[in-house]
């Protein structure tokens, strides 16, 4: 069966991560890439209203005996805009993609970063349409990503996804450590780690003599664990597993309702 795979990202169409991912996924079927023209990190699930869009086809390569075709587009929108446009291309042909993969993101999208991530936002859009969707990131912001872990473990992840599809409304947020293969400890299912950023703006005086700010800050880990013992068995927080050399997979829901809290509030709150 030839599968149709939609690929996008938030680092722009010319990033090393998305180029690697698109070529990698050709072994599973035909790949359509719709990625932002410019970097769109931190856009989460933002969409662009009152914007004149332009979809530009960059290249197209036919399929061969060993790999599917690949078609490249860039789009002047957010990651979610790109996912919407990519899905729309399929809808216009009377079909839907079998899979949406967003990434490979340069930088971690573990812990609280998931709330801001355009990479995750695009995967959420896929799940809204009922498409099997994955967000992929490597814990390294520079262009020098190490793809050893992708080569080893992504085929296993894709094969499992095909054999055992995700439940409705679920995406996978997958974070890889930026390590050579012999230093990667394996794969673990995880939960979204607890943590937040503080002192998030650095103040400086610009050439114009006025005060300016640039986003920076420090990450505060809020997970409790014993630093003297191995992390596995103590905490399955995604960012901690990454720190210890594991690939961390977190299933995320697009329904944000906390049903336990809803039940508690219904019992304890009163209204006149």
Secondary structure as a PSIPRED ss2 file (coil, helix, strand):
# PSIPRED VFORMAT (PSIPRED V4.0)

   1 X C   1.000  0.000  0.000
   2 X C   1.000  0.000  0.000
   3 X E   0.000  0.000  1.000
   4 X E   0.000  0.000  1.000
   5 X E   0.000  0.000  1.000
   6 X E   0.000  0.000  1.000
   7 X E   0.000  0.000  1.000
   8 X E   0.000  0.000  1.000
   9 X C   1.000  0.000  0.000
  10 X C   1.000  0.000  0.000
  11 X C   1.000  0.000  0.000
  12 X C   1.000  0.000  0.000
  13 X C   1.000  0.000  0.000
  14 X C   1.000  0.000  0.000
  15 X C   1.000  0.000  0.000
  16 X H   0.000  1.000  0.000
  17 X H   0.000  1.000  0.000
  18 X H   0.000  1.000  0.000
  19 X H   0.000  1.000  0.000
  20 X H   0.000  1.000  0.000
  21 X H   0.000  1.000  0.000
  22 X H   0.000  1.000  0.000
  23 X H   0.000  1.000  0.000
  24 X H   0.000  1.000  0.000
  25 X H   0.000  1.000  0.000
  26 X H   0.000  1.000  0.000
  27 X H   0.000  1.000  0.000
  28 X H   0.000  1.000  0.000
  29 X E   0.000  0.000  1.000
  30 X E   0.000  0.000  1.000
  31 X E   0.000  0.000  1.000
  32 X E   0.000  0.000  1.000
  33 X E   0.000  0.000  1.000
  34 X E   0.000  0.000  1.000
  35 X E   0.000  0.000  1.000
  36 X E   0.000  0.000  1.000
  37 X C   1.000  0.000  0.000
  38 X C   1.000  0.000  0.000
  39 X C   1.000  0.000  0.000
  40 X C   1.000  0.000  0.000
  41 X C   1.000  0.000  0.000
  42 X C   1.000  0.000  0.000
  43 X C   1.000  0.000  0.000
  44 X C   1.000  0.000  0.000
  45 X C   1.000  0.000  0.000
  46 X C   1.000  0.000  0.000
  47 X C   1.000  0.000  0.000
  48 X C   1.000  0.000  0.000
  49 X C   1.000  0.000  0.000
  50 X C   1.000  0.000  0.000
  51 X C   1.000  0.000  0.000
  52 X C   1.000  0.000  0.000
  53 X C   1.000  0.000  0.000
  54 X C   1.000  0.000  0.000
  55 X E   0.000  0.000  1.000
  56 X E   0.000  0.000  1.000
  57 X E   0.000  0.000  1.000
  58 X E   0.000  0.000  1.000
  59 X E   0.000  0.000  1.000
  60 X E   0.000  0.000  1.000
  61 X E   0.000  0.000  1.000
  62 X C   1.000  0.000  0.000
  63 X C   1.000  0.000  0.000
  64 X C   1.000  0.000  0.000
  65 X C   1.000  0.000  0.000
  66 X C   1.000  0.000  0.000
  67 X C   1.000  0.000  0.000
  68 X C   1.000  0.000  0.000
  69 X C   1.000  0.000  0.000
  70 X E   0.000  0.000  1.000
  71 X E   0.000  0.000  1.000
  72 X E   0.000  0.000  1.000
  73 X E   0.000  0.000  1.000
  74 X E   0.000  0.000  1.000
  75 X E   0.000  0.000  1.000
  76 X C   1.000  0.000  0.000
  77 X C   1.000  0.000  0.000
  78 X C   1.000  0.000  0.000
  79 X H   0.000  1.000  0.000
  80 X H   0.000  1.000  0.000
  81 X H   0.000  1.000  0.000
  82 X H   0.000  1.000  0.000
  83 X H   0.000  1.000  0.000
  84 X H   0.000  1.000  0.000
  85 X H   0.000  1.000  0.000
  86 X H   0.000  1.000  0.000
  87 X H   0.000  1.000  0.000
  88 X H   0.000  1.000  0.000
  89 X H   0.000  1.000  0.000
  90 X H   0.000  1.000  0.000
  91 X H   0.000  1.000  0.000
  92 X H   0.000  1.000  0.000
  93 X C   1.000  0.000  0.000
  94 X C   1.000  0.000  0.000
  95 X C   1.000  0.000  0.000
  96 X C   1.000  0.000  0.000
  97 X C   1.000  0.000  0.000
  98 X C   1.000  0.000  0.000
  99 X E   0.000  0.000  1.000
 100 X E   0.000  0.000  1.000
 101 X E   0.000  0.000  1.000
 102 X E   0.000  0.000  1.000
 103 X E   0.000  0.000  1.000
 104 X E   0.000  0.000  1.000
 105 X E   0.000  0.000  1.000
 106 X E   0.000  0.000  1.000
 107 X C   1.000  0.000  0.000
 108 X C   1.000  0.000  0.000
 109 X C   1.000  0.000  0.000
 110 X C   1.000  0.000  0.000
 111 X H   0.000  1.000  0.000
 112 X H   0.000  1.000  0.000
 113 X H   0.000  1.000  0.000
 114 X H   0.000  1.000  0.000
 115 X H   0.000  1.000  0.000
 116 X C   1.000  0.000  0.000
 117 X C   1.000  0.000  0.000
 118 X H   0.000  1.000  0.000
 119 X H   0.000  1.000  0.000
 120 X H   0.000  1.000  0.000
 121 X H   0.000  1.000  0.000
 122 X H   0.000  1.000  0.000
 123 X H   0.000  1.000  0.000
 124 X H   0.000  1.000  0.000
 125 X H   0.000  1.000  0.000
 126 X H   0.000  1.000  0.000
 127 X H   0.000  1.000  0.000
 128 X H   0.000  1.000  0.000
 129 X C   1.000  0.000  0.000
 130 X C   1.000  0.000  0.000
 131 X C   1.000  0.000  0.000
 132 X E   0.000  0.000  1.000
 133 X E   0.000  0.000  1.000
 134 X E   0.000  0.000  1.000
 135 X E   0.000  0.000  1.000
 136 X E   0.000  0.000  1.000
 137 X E   0.000  0.000  1.000
 138 X E   0.000  0.000  1.000
 139 X C   1.000  0.000  0.000
 140 X C   1.000  0.000  0.000
 141 X C   1.000  0.000  0.000
 142 X C   1.000  0.000  0.000
 143 X C   1.000  0.000  0.000
 144 X C   1.000  0.000  0.000
 145 X C   1.000  0.000  0.000
 146 X C   1.000  0.000  0.000
 147 X C   1.000  0.000  0.000
 148 X H   0.000  1.000  0.000
 149 X H   0.000  1.000  0.000
 150 X H   0.000  1.000  0.000
 151 X H   0.000  1.000  0.000
 152 X H   0.000  1.000  0.000
 153 X H   0.000  1.000  0.000
 154 X H   0.000  1.000  0.000
 155 X H   0.000  1.000  0.000
 156 X H   0.000  1.000  0.000
 157 X H   0.000  1.000  0.000
 158 X H   0.000  1.000  0.000
 159 X H   0.000  1.000  0.000
 160 X H   0.000  1.000  0.000
 161 X H   0.000  1.000  0.000
 162 X H   0.000  1.000  0.000
 163 X H   0.000  1.000  0.000
 164 X C   1.000  0.000  0.000
 165 X C   1.000  0.000  0.000
 166 X C   1.000  0.000  0.000
 167 X C   1.000  0.000  0.000
 168 X C   1.000  0.000  0.000
 169 X C   1.000  0.000  0.000
 170 X E   0.000  0.000  1.000
 171 X E   0.000  0.000  1.000
 172 X E   0.000  0.000  1.000
 173 X E   0.000  0.000  1.000
 174 X E   0.000  0.000  1.000
 175 X E   0.000  0.000  1.000
 176 X E   0.000  0.000  1.000
 177 X C   1.000  0.000  0.000
 178 X C   1.000  0.000  0.000
 179 X C   1.000  0.000  0.000
 180 X C   1.000  0.000  0.000
 181 X H   0.000  1.000  0.000
 182 X H   0.000  1.000  0.000
 183 X H   0.000  1.000  0.000
 184 X C   1.000  0.000  0.000
 185 X C   1.000  0.000  0.000
 186 X E   0.000  0.000  1.000
 187 X E   0.000  0.000  1.000
 188 X E   0.000  0.000  1.000
 189 X E   0.000  0.000  1.000
 190 X C   1.000  0.000  0.000
 191 X E   0.000  0.000  1.000
 192 X C   1.000  0.000  0.000
 193 X C   1.000  0.000  0.000
 194 X C   1.000  0.000  0.000
 195 X E   0.000  0.000  1.000
 196 X E   0.000  0.000  1.000
 197 X E   0.000  0.000  1.000
 198 X E   0.000  0.000  1.000
 199 X C   1.000  0.000  0.000
 200 X C   1.000  0.000  0.000
 201 X E   0.000  0.000  1.000
 202 X E   0.000  0.000  1.000
 203 X E   0.000  0.000  1.000
 204 X E   0.000  0.000  1.000
 205 X E   0.000  0.000  1.000
 206 X C   1.000  0.000  0.000
 207 X C   1.000  0.000  0.000
 208 X C   1.000  0.000  0.000
 209 X C   1.000  0.000  0.000
 210 X C   1.000  0.000  0.000
 211 X E   0.000  0.000  1.000
 212 X E   0.000  0.000  1.000
 213 X E   0.000  0.000  1.000
 214 X E   0.000  0.000  1.000
 215 X E   0.000  0.000  1.000
 216 X C   1.000  0.000  0.000
 217 X C   1.000  0.000  0.000
 218 X E   0.000  0.000  1.000
 219 X E   0.000  0.000  1.000
 220 X E   0.000  0.000  1.000
 221 X E   0.000  0.000  1.000
 222 X C   1.000  0.000  0.000
 223 X C   1.000  0.000  0.000
 224 X C   1.000  0.000  0.000
 225 X C   1.000  0.000  0.000
 226 X C   1.000  0.000  0.000
 227 X C   1.000  0.000  0.000
 228 X C   1.000  0.000  0.000
 229 X C   1.000  0.000  0.000
 230 X C   1.000  0.000  0.000
 231 X C   1.000  0.000  0.000
 232 X C   1.000  0.000  0.000
 233 X C   1.000  0.000  0.000
 234 X C   1.000  0.000  0.000
 235 X C   1.000  0.000  0.000
 236 X C   1.000  0.000  0.000
 237 X E   0.000  0.000  1.000
 238 X H   0.000  1.000  0.000
 239 X H   0.000  1.000  0.000
 240 X H   0.000  1.000  0.000
 241 X H   0.000  1.000  0.000
 242 X H   0.000  1.000  0.000
 243 X H   0.000  1.000  0.000
 244 X C   1.000  0.000  0.000
 245 X C   1.000  0.000  0.000
 246 X E   0.000  0.000  1.000
 247 X E   0.000  0.000  1.000
 248 X E   0.000  0.000  1.000
 249 X E   0.000  0.000  1.000
 250 X E   0.000  0.000  1.000
 251 X E   0.000  0.000  1.000
 252 X E   0.000  0.000  1.000
 253 X E   0.000  0.000  1.000
 254 X C   1.000  0.000  0.000
 255 X C   1.000  0.000  0.000
 256 X C   1.000  0.000  0.000
 257 X C   1.000  0.000  0.000
 258 X C   1.000  0.000  0.000
 259 X H   0.000  1.000  0.000
 260 X H   0.000  1.000  0.000
 261 X H   0.000  1.000  0.000
 262 X H   0.000  1.000  0.000
 263 X H   0.000  1.000  0.000
 264 X H   0.000  1.000  0.000
 265 X H   0.000  1.000  0.000
 266 X H   0.000  1.000  0.000
 267 X H   0.000  1.000  0.000
 268 X H   0.000  1.000  0.000
 269 X C   1.000  0.000  0.000
 270 X C   1.000  0.000  0.000
 271 X C   1.000  0.000  0.000
 272 X C   1.000  0.000  0.000
